[in-house]
């Protein structure tokens, strides 16, 4: 660690941009290299705190700049989201899309959700694992932070959708006489095996392309959920808890494009409260 220097790290970042892919087919994206820098910086910060290093060399390194897309992120309005969900009626991806849109869950969290983590009695679900693809091989992982392991409240419509999906799943299993797989996933293939995240995203993209709504990624359902909540005046801390962000500041930074309109609404409400009697 003592041999590390800002220059050495900059050389690493340059090499990763040029030829960092494991398959040898080119370099990593600027965003990925920036993420690697952030990880190194945090690890080396711990080394300084534990007195293994006198100074963090990553602090003076120059990782690639990544364009801030927070202002250009595409999200759906409430009518657009409703239009898309209505277009999916009877489709296999209707229930997982509905759940993602109404909770802000990530793709892996949706596809990795087991039935035992859905609490119909208390109208909540618990996020304890995620389904990811590593070199196209499926793996279950646990959330990286304490806040990512969270309990999310469910609204009445989402509960109805999940109950209907469970009934259809039971009927399908009986019809095809397939055993109840050990994963016991809420969303799975007809044989009980997990749905590959990449295949699911492709199915989602096809459905979006067949509608009149703007093109978005599946992950943008998460952004849509957060944006709609903030526009409705929901406390950012509550939004942060639903999304599983490690701090509320991450929520505020990510959705800073929504905050100005909230400030305007707050100013109007304050004025109305103070001077309501004056008309």
C-alpha positions as CSV (number, residue, x, y, z in Angstrom):
1,X,0.0,0.0,0.0
2,X,2.9,2.4,0.8
3,X,4.1,2.1,-2.8
4,X,0.8,3.4,-4.2
5,X,0.8,6.9,-5.6
6,X,-1.7,9.2,-7.4
7,X,0.4,8.6,-10.6
8,X,0.3,4.9,-10.3
9,X,-3.5,5.0,-9.8
10,X,-3.9,7.2,-12.8
11,X,-1.9,4.7,-14.9
12,X,-4.3,2.0,-13.6
13,X,-7.3,4.0,-14.6
14,X,-5.8,4.6,-18.1
15,X,-5.1,0.9,-18.6
16,X,-8.6,0.0,-17.5
17,X,-10.2,2.4,-20.0
18,X,-8.1,1.0,-22.8
19,X,-8.1,-2.8,-22.1
20,X,-9.8,-3.5,-18.8
21,X,-12.4,-6.0,-20.0
22,X,-11.8,-9.6,-18.8
23,X,-12.6,-11.0,-22.3
24,X,-9.9,-8.8,-23.8
25,X,-12.4,-7.0,-26.1
26,X,-11.6,-3.4,-25.2
27,X,-11.8,-1.2,-22.1
28,X,-14.2,-0.5,-19.3
29,X,-16.6,2.4,-19.4
30,X,-15.7,5.7,-17.7
31,X,-18.5,5.1,-15.2
32,X,-17.1,1.7,-14.2
33,X,-13.5,3.1,-13.8
34,X,-14.9,5.9,-11.7
35,X,-16.7,3.4,-9.5
36,X,-13.4,1.5,-9.1
37,X,-11.7,4.7,-8.0
38,X,-14.4,5.4,-5.5
39,X,-14.0,1.9,-4.0
40,X,-10.3,2.3,-3.8
41,X,-10.6,5.7,-2.2
42,X,-12.9,4.3,0.5
43,X,-10.6,1.3,1.2
44,X,-7.5,3.5,1.4
45,X,-9.4,5.9,3.6
46,X,-9.9,3.0,6.1
47,X,-6.1,2.3,5.8
48,X,-5.4,5.9,6.8
49,X,-7.9,5.7,9.7
50,X,-6.2,2.4,10.9
51,X,-2.8,4.1,10.7
52,X,-1.6,1.8,7.9
53,X,-1.0,4.8,5.6
54,X,-0.2,8.4,6.4
55,X,-2.1,9.7,3.4
56,X,-4.7,8.5,0.9
57,X,-3.1,8.5,-2.5
58,X,-6.5,8.2,-4.2
59,X,-7.5,11.7,-3.0
60,X,-5.0,13.3,-5.4
61,X,-5.6,10.8,-8.3
62,X,-7.6,11.9,-11.4
63,X,-10.3,9.3,-12.2
64,X,-12.2,9.8,-15.5
65,X,-15.0,12.3,-15.4
66,X,-18.5,11.0,-15.8
67,X,-21.3,13.2,-17.2
68,X,-24.0,13.9,-14.6
69,X,-27.2,12.5,-16.1
70,X,-29.4,13.3,-13.2
71,X,-30.9,16.3,-15.1
72,X,-31.6,14.3,-18.2
73,X,-32.8,11.1,-16.7
74,X,-36.0,9.9,-18.3
75,X,-38.9,9.1,-16.0
76,X,-42.6,8.6,-16.7
77,X,-45.3,10.8,-15.5
78,X,-48.1,9.2,-13.5
79,X,-50.4,9.0,-16.6
80,X,-47.6,7.5,-18.7
81,X,-46.9,4.9,-16.0
82,X,-50.6,4.0,-15.7
83,X,-50.8,3.7,-19.5
84,X,-47.9,1.3,-19.7
85,X,-49.1,-0.9,-16.8
86,X,-52.6,-1.1,-18.4
87,X,-51.0,-2.2,-21.6
88,X,-49.4,-5.1,-19.8
89,X,-52.7,-6.6,-18.5
90,X,-52.4,-10.4,-18.7
91,X,-48.7,-10.3,-19.6
92,X,-46.2,-12.3,-17.6
93,X,-44.1,-9.2,-16.8
94,X,-47.1,-7.2,-15.6
95,X,-46.8,-8.2,-11.9
96,X,-43.0,-7.6,-11.6
97,X,-43.3,-4.3,-13.4
98,X,-46.1,-3.2,-11.2
99,X,-44.2,-4.1,-8.1
100,X,-41.1,-2.2,-9.3
101,X,-43.1,0.8,-10.2
102,X,-44.9,0.9,-6.8
103,X,-41.9,0.2,-4.6
104,X,-38.8,1.5,-6.4
105,X,-37.2,-2.0,-6.1
106,X,-34.2,-2.7,-8.2
107,X,-34.4,-5.4,-11.0
108,X,-32.3,-7.9,-9.0
109,X,-34.4,-7.3,-5.9
110,X,-37.6,-7.9,-7.8
111,X,-36.4,-11.1,-9.5
112,X,-34.7,-12.4,-6.3
113,X,-37.7,-11.9,-4.0
114,X,-39.0,-15.2,-2.4
115,X,-42.6,-15.6,-1.2
116,X,-41.5,-16.0,2.4
117,X,-40.3,-12.4,2.4
118,X,-43.8,-11.1,1.4
119,X,-45.9,-10.4,4.5
120,X,-49.5,-10.1,3.3
121,X,-50.8,-9.7,6.9
122,X,-48.7,-6.7,7.6
123,X,-48.8,-5.4,4.0
124,X,-45.0,-5.3,3.7
125,X,-42.2,-7.1,2.0
126,X,-38.6,-7.6,3.2
127,X,-35.7,-7.2,0.8
128,X,-33.0,-9.7,1.9
129,X,-31.5,-10.9,-1.3
130,X,-31.0,-10.0,-5.0
131,X,-30.6,-12.0,-8.2
132,X,-27.6,-10.9,-10.3
133,X,-25.9,-12.2,-13.5
134,X,-22.1,-12.6,-13.4
135,X,-20.8,-13.6,-16.9
136,X,-24.4,-14.6,-17.6
137,X,-24.4,-17.0,-14.7
138,X,-27.1,-16.4,-12.0
139,X,-26.2,-15.7,-8.4
140,X,-28.1,-14.7,-5.3
141,X,-26.4,-12.0,-3.3
142,X,-27.3,-10.2,-0.1
143,X,-27.6,-6.4,0.0
144,X,-24.3,-4.6,0.5
145,X,-25.5,-2.2,3.2
146,X,-27.8,-2.3,6.2
147,X,-30.2,0.2,4.7
148,X,-30.4,-1.9,1.5
149,X,-31.8,-4.7,3.6
150,X,-35.1,-3.1,4.3
151,X,-38.8,-3.5,4.8
152,X,-41.1,-1.8,2.2
153,X,-44.7,-1.0,2.8
154,X,-47.1,-2.1,0.1
155,X,-50.3,-0.4,-1.1
156,X,-53.6,-2.1,-1.5
157,X,-53.4,-2.3,-5.3
158,X,-50.0,-3.9,-5.2
159,X,-51.2,-6.5,-2.7
160,X,-54.1,-7.4,-5.0
161,X,-51.6,-7.8,-7.9
162,X,-49.3,-10.0,-5.9
163,X,-52.2,-12.2,-4.6
164,X,-53.5,-12.6,-8.1
165,X,-50.0,-13.5,-9.3
166,X,-49.6,-16.1,-6.5
167,X,-52.9,-17.8,-7.5
168,X,-51.9,-17.9,-11.1
169,X,-48.5,-19.3,-10.2
170,X,-50.1,-22.1,-8.1
171,X,-52.5,-23.0,-10.9
172,X,-49.6,-23.1,-13.4
173,X,-47.6,-25.4,-11.2
174,X,-50.5,-27.8,-10.8
175,X,-51.2,-27.7,-14.5
176,X,-47.6,-28.5,-15.5
177,X,-47.0,-30.7,-12.4
178,X,-43.8,-28.9,-11.6
179,X,-42.3,-29.2,-8.1
180,X,-42.1,-26.2,-5.9
181,X,-38.5,-25.2,-6.3
182,X,-36.2,-24.5,-3.3
183,X,-35.9,-20.8,-4.3
184,X,-39.7,-20.3,-4.0
185,X,-39.4,-17.1,-6.0
186,X,-42.3,-14.7,-6.5
187,X,-41.3,-14.3,-10.2
188,X,-39.9,-17.3,-11.9
189,X,-40.0,-19.3,-15.1
190,X,-42.7,-22.0,-15.6
191,X,-40.4,-24.7,-14.3
192,X,-39.6,-22.8,-11.1
193,X,-36.1,-21.6,-12.1
194,X,-35.1,-17.9,-11.7
195,X,-35.7,-15.5,-14.6
196,X,-32.5,-14.2,-16.1
197,X,-32.2,-10.4,-15.5
198,X,-30.9,-9.8,-19.0
199,X,-33.8,-11.7,-20.6
200,X,-36.3,-9.9,-18.4
201,X,-34.9,-6.5,-19.4
202,X,-35.2,-7.4,-23.1
203,X,-38.8,-8.4,-22.6
204,X,-39.4,-5.1,-20.8
205,X,-37.8,-3.1,-23.6
206,X,-40.0,-4.9,-26.2
207,X,-43.1,-4.0,-24.3
208,X,-42.1,-0.4,-24.0
209,X,-41.3,-0.2,-27.7
210,X,-44.9,-1.4,-28.5
211,X,-46.5,1.5,-26.6
212,X,-46.6,5.3,-27.1
213,X,-44.8,6.1,-23.9
214,X,-41.2,7.4,-23.9
215,X,-38.5,4.8,-24.0
216,X,-37.0,4.1,-20.6
217,X,-34.9,1.3,-19.0
218,X,-36.4,-1.1,-16.4
219,X,-34.3,0.6,-13.8
220,X,-36.0,3.9,-14.6
221,X,-39.2,2.5,-13.0
222,X,-37.2,3.0,-9.7
223,X,-36.4,6.6,-10.7
224,X,-40.0,7.1,-11.7
225,X,-41.2,5.9,-8.3
226,X,-38.9,8.2,-6.4
227,X,-39.7,11.2,-8.6
228,X,-43.5,10.8,-8.2
229,X,-43.2,10.4,-4.4
230,X,-41.0,13.6,-4.2
231,X,-43.4,15.5,-6.4
232,X,-46.3,14.4,-4.2
233,X,-44.5,16.0,-1.2
234,X,-43.2,12.8,0.4
235,X,-40.4,13.4,2.9
236,X,-37.1,12.6,1.2
237,X,-36.1,10.5,4.2
238,X,-39.1,8.2,3.6
239,X,-38.2,8.0,-0.1
240,X,-34.6,7.2,0.8
241,X,-35.7,4.4,3.1
242,X,-38.0,2.9,0.4
243,X,-35.1,2.9,-2.1
244,X,-32.6,1.5,0.3
245,X,-30.1,4.4,-0.1
246,X,-27.3,4.4,2.5
247,X,-28.0,8.1,3.3
248,X,-30.8,10.6,2.5
249,X,-28.1,12.8,0.9
250,X,-27.8,10.3,-1.9
251,X,-31.5,10.6,-2.5
252,X,-31.3,14.3,-2.6
253,X,-28.3,14.4,-4.9
254,X,-29.8,11.8,-7.3
255,X,-33.1,13.6,-7.5
256,X,-31.9,17.2,-7.2
257,X,-33.8,18.0,-10.4
258,X,-37.0,17.5,-8.5
259,X,-36.1,19.6,-5.5
260,X,-36.5,23.1,-7.0
261,X,-40.2,22.5,-7.7
262,X,-40.6,21.2,-4.2
263,X,-39.0,24.4,-2.9
264,X,-41.5,26.5,-4.8
265,X,-44.4,24.5,-3.4
266,X,-43.1,24.8,0.1
267,X,-42.8,28.6,-0.3
268,X,-46.4,28.8,-1.5
269,X,-47.7,26.6,1.4
270,X,-45.8,28.7,4.0
271,X,-47.3,31.9,2.6
272,X,-50.8,30.4,2.5
273,X,-50.5,29.2,6.1
274,X,-49.4,32.6,7.4
275,X,-51.6,34.9,5.4
276,X,-54.6,32.6,4.8
277,X,-57.0,34.9,6.8
278,X,-56.0,37.9,4.7
279,X,-57.3,36.3,1.5
